[in-house]
Amino acid sequence: MLIRKSLFLYLFIFALGLILAAHSFGAEPIYKALNPRGIHPDITLVPLSKRLPDLKNKVVYIVNIGKPAADLLCPELEKLMKEAAPEINIVYKKKVSPYMMDEPNLWKEIGEKGSAAIVAIAD
């Protein structure tokens, strides 16, 4: 009697497994897609600066952020600007840290002393 009940139980579990397996094979697959952009940090919007009427007697910074072509572009740009507009005070600065790293002291200096800045990406 015990063997018959055990056999019946095993057959019942086996049949139940077959039914569940057949049901899952016939169902439509469910796909889940992840966002490839990841989770971005919040962005603080900063408005553009007001336009200056002219650059006479103003300080304009030329900032080399460290990209390879900027080493060629920035000194040439400084030379051309001094020739074309001698009334503008040109200050050439090269970032000390790599271009992907922030340099708050440089941006603070430009904000306090400068009237305008040309940030040379030069890619």
Secondary structure, 3 states (H helix, E strand, C coil): CHHHHHHHHHHHHHHHHHHHHHHHHHCCCCCCCCCCCCCCCCCCCCCCCCCCCCCCCCEEEEEECCCCCHHHHHHHHHHHHHHHCCCCEEEEEECCCCCCCCCHHHHHHHHHHCCEEEEECCC
